[in-house]
Structure formats: C-alpha cells, structure tokens
Amino acid sequence: MNVTALSLPVVLPELILSFGALALILIGALRGERSVWLVTELAVALLGVALVVVVFDQRTEGVTFYGAFTNDDFARFMKALSLIGSLVSLLLSLDFLRHHRYGGFEFPILILLSTIGMMMLISASDFIAFYLGLELMSLSLYVLAAYHRDDTRSTEAGLKYFVLGALSSGMLLYGMSLMYGFAGTVSFKGVATAVSGPASVGVVFALVFIIAGLAFKISVVPFHMWTPDVYEGAPTPVTTFFSSAPKMAAMAIAVRILLTAFPHISTEWRQIVTFVSIASMAVGAFAGIGQTNIKRLMAYSAIGHMGFALVGVAAGTVEGAQGVALYMAIYLVMALGTFAGILLMRRNGEYVETIGDLAGLARTSPATAFFLAAMMFSLAGVPPLGGFFAKFYVFAAAINAGLYGLAVIGVLLSAVGAFYYIRIVKIMYFDEAAQPFDTPKAAPRYVLALSSAVLILGVLVPAPLTSAALAAAKSLF
C-alpha cells in the first residue's frame, strides 16, 4: 500500500460522518428542537452509508496522512463492528428518549462525533493519530454519560467517567512521551524497529503506562472502577452505546499497538496482559454474583468478557488476533441483544432495571423470555450458542501459544460467571410471575430477536465471519 499525504477514498467513511455531523449541527442550530427527529433519522442514514462504504468499497483500503492512518482489513472489520454498535444504539434510543422527553438534537450528533473518533482510533498508525482519535471519542462519551443533566445518577456517572478518563489519558500521554524519547519516533512501525532488541527498563516503564491507559478505555482491572457506576447511572441507551461501539475501538487499538509497535518485546507485555486478563475475568465472575440491578450486572459482565478477549491478545499470534476479532463481533451481538431486552422492561409507563422484575417473564411474555434466555446462555458460554465459540477461539489460541495456565483459569472463571446468567433464566422461568411489562416497542423487540437468531443460527454458517476475522488478523502481521 502506498503512503500518501492524503488519499480521499481511504478516509471516505470518516469524511461522510464528519461533513454529515457538521450539516446536522447546522440543521439543529437553525431549526431548534423541531429538528430532533429529523437529525436523528439523518444520523442513522449517515451511519448506514458509512457502514456500506466500509464493508463493500475496496478503495477504502490503504495508508494515508504520511503513514499515520491505515485502513487495512483489520481496521475495516473493527470499523464495521463499531458502526453497527453506533447504529443499533441510536435506533434503540428513539423510544426511550421520546418517553423521557429529554432527547435533543445533540444526542445523535454526539454519537456521530464519538464514532468518528472510534474510526480514527481504529486506523491510527502512530501515537499522535491514536491520541487524537481517543480524545475525540472520549470527549463525546463524557457528555453522553451525563446527558440526563436533571438526574443525579447520570450527572454523577458523567463526572466519575470524566475525572477517571482524564487521569487515564494523562497516564497514556506520559507513556507515549517516554516511548518517543526512547524510540525517536511516534510511528508504530518505527517503534517496533527501535525496540527490536532486549527492552530497557525505560521502555518497559513506558509500556506499562500505555497499557494502563488502554485498560481504562477497555474497562478492565485495575481500571474498571468507573464501569458499574456509569453503566447504572447513565441513561439506558447511553449504556447500550458504551457497552458496544467504544469497546470495539478500544480493543482494536490495543491489539494494533501491542502487535505492530511491540512485537519484539512480547514477553514483557504478555505478562502484563495475562495478569489484567485473569484479574478482569475474576472480578467479572465474582463481583457480578450479588448484583440486583441488571445494568450494573452487565457492567461486571463486560469487565469479564473483555478479560476473555485479552486471552487472545496475550497469545500474540495470528490465531490470537483472529480470536479477538471473533470474540468482539460475537460480544457486540450479545451486548446489543441484552440491552434491547433491558429496554423492553417497562411497566406502567416506567422503565425498571431490577433483575427481580423479570420474574415469571416466560408466562407473561414467552418470546421475550426465550430470546433473553438465549442471550444469557450465550454470555455464559453454553454450547452451541455463539458465546461458546467466541471463548473457544481465544482459549485455543492461548493453548497453541503455550499459555496453558491462562486457558485453564479462563475456563474455570467462565464456569463461575455462568452462575448469575443462569440465575436470570431461573428467575424468568421458575419464579412467580410479576406484573406483565407494557406492550413492547418495535425496535428493541426486533433487535433482541435478530441478535438471538444470529447467536443460535450463526453456528450453521460460521465461514463468512471466521474468514473475515482471519483476513483481519493477517493484515496486522
């Protein structure tokens, strides 16, 4: 691929969203609150167009901005996942925001701006582009977390996320500055060349700070403390967004940095990633057991699942990268489907979030209970659902890389974590029925049903996804 100063086809999806966001800001400013639903519909259309371009337009592959921006198979795969997460989250938000009457035209624009940051983050090939994409994504997320400004929990969630996010960004910037001092370049490939020999103490020190910053964005231990509070306090559509698209971008850049900037010192960073992976799986498995709020439970579930995904990163091989790509794709489906189910939990016109509110759902709404049970079994890793194969691929990569202990611990912690997923199924099918939920809205119902179908039937035709993930992984090496 040729490195050029600017190649418009390579950045076409980002240009579509950027100019579209500017146009939507102008429409919103001119028409005020009358433009809310028009802006939202146009934002959905923009995300759909960008997704089509990423998936089907081969001209978007290449390297531009003097090597700072790379759009290879891995970037296209992860961008597609991020765009799907943003698009579905926005669709799921429509009825919720209309019901609570605090939806403004800024909401879809913030999602668009955050998505632009994610796409830049995924394609970053040097530390400057990486940091710019990260901050563009994060600044929009800070506002979204506190979007319901009249709600104390939402304001608290936004403040916590902002303060801790600023701390992690500072740590990340410090680590990148140290790495530049040792390598003399900000390019990932240049860093790989400069640290091709035994790693000095300074390089390892810088690496620790970089991984710490990345760990916060992925929400893994020991930088997970914001996740339960933000998931519970933020409006449910915002939590849906947090659990999907940003996770794809953060994991993508973590894989790209570790495998392309530090391939020669994998022994050093593998130890860190292995510790973070085990700790995250353990916290996700044990801390989720006592939760009663389903959004808070999903926060600990997300921490655990990101730990499982890091098992593939620790392998440091093509097979490991393929496992991570597959895991994130399947996790995206599970997260969106589960939160679609949570958005169906509305009784007497009010949204409820307590796990006990699902009692007897199988008798009051059998279809919803079935689809939610499929989500829970898949999150637990029960075969033959998609969640089982996601874990299978990352554990297989770890075993083939000689990380037997990590794989065994992962399997054991997966069994522990299955408890609280299966408990939800038990509550839905065996507890005394609670008052029925209100008539479900179309978007959450369809997303839940489609997600369940993908997880149940996807195992019959896995080739397209596994082939795309393998091509994505190979483009990194």
C-alpha positions, 0 to 999 in steps of 0.5 A: 500500500502506498503512503500518501499525504492524503488519499480521499477514498481511504478516509471516505467513511470518516469524511461522510460522518464528519461533513454529515455531523457538521450539516446536522449541527447546522440543521439543529442550530437553525431549526431548534428542537423541531429538528430532533427527529429529523437529525436523528433519522439523518444520523442513522442514514449517515451511519448506514452509508458509512457502514456500506462504504466500509464493508463493500468499497475496496478503495477504502483500503490503504495508508494515508496522512504520511503513514499515520492512518491505515485502513487495512482489513483489520481496521475495516472489520473493527470499523464495521463492528463499531458502526453497527454498535453506533447504529443499533444504539441510536435506533434503540434510543428513539423510544426511550428518549421520546418517553423521557422527553429529554432527547435533543438534537445533540444526542445523535450528533454526539454519537456521530462525533464519538464514532468518528473518533472510534474510526480514527482510533481504529486506523491510527498508525502512530501515537499522535493519530491514536491520541487524537482519535481517543480524545475525540471519542472520549470527549463525546462519551463524557457528555453522553454519560451525563446527558440526563443533566436533571438526574443525579445518577447520570450527572454523577456517572458523567463526572466519575467517567470524566475525572477517571478518563482524564487521569487515564489519558494523562497516564497514556500521554506520559507513556507515549512521551517516554516511548518517543524519547526512547524510540525517536519516533511516534510511528508504530512501525518505527517503534517496533524497529527501535525496540527490536532488541532486549527492552530497557527498563525505560521502555518497559516503564513506558509500556506499562503506562500505555497499557494502563491507559488502554485498560481504562478505555477497555474497562478492565482491572485495575481500571474498571472502577468507573464501569458499574457506576456509569453503566447504572447511572447513565441513561439506558441507551447511553449504556447500550452505546458504551457497552458496544461501539467504544469497546470495539475501538478500544480493543482494536487499538490495543491489539494494533499497538501491542502487535505492530509497535511491540512485537519484539518485546512480547514477553514483557507485555504478555505478562502484563496482559495475562495478569489484567486478563485473569484479574478482569475475568475474576472480578467479572465472575465474582463481583457480578454474583450479588448484583440486583440491578441488571445494568450494573450486572452487565457492567461486571459482565463486560469487565469479564468478557473483555478479560476473555478477549485479552486471552487472545491478545496475550497469545500474540499470534495470528490465531490470537488476533483472529480470536479477538476479532471473533470474540468482539463481533460475537460480544457486540451481538450479545451486548446489543441483544441484552440491552434491547431486552433491558429496554423492553422492561417497562411497566406502567409507563416506567422503565425498571432495571431490577433483575427481580422484575423479570420474574415469571417473564416466560408466562407473561411474555414467552418470546421475550423470555426465550430470546433473553434466555438465549442471550444469557446462555450465550454470555455464559458460554453454553454450547452451541450458542455463539458465546461458546465459540467466541471463548473457544477461539481465544482459549485455543489460541492461548493453548497453541501459544503455550499459555496453558495456565491462562486457558485453564483459569479462563475456563474455570472463571467462565464456569463461575460467571455462568452462575448469575446468567443462569440465575436470570433464566431461573428467575424468568422461568421458575419464579412467580410471575410479576406484573406483565411489562407494557406492550413492547416497542418495535425496535428493541423487540426486533433487535433482541430477536435478530441478535438471538437468531444470529447467536443460535443460527450463526453456528450453521454458517460460521465461514463468512465471519471466521474468514473475515476475522482471519483476513483481519488478523493477517493484515496486522502481521 
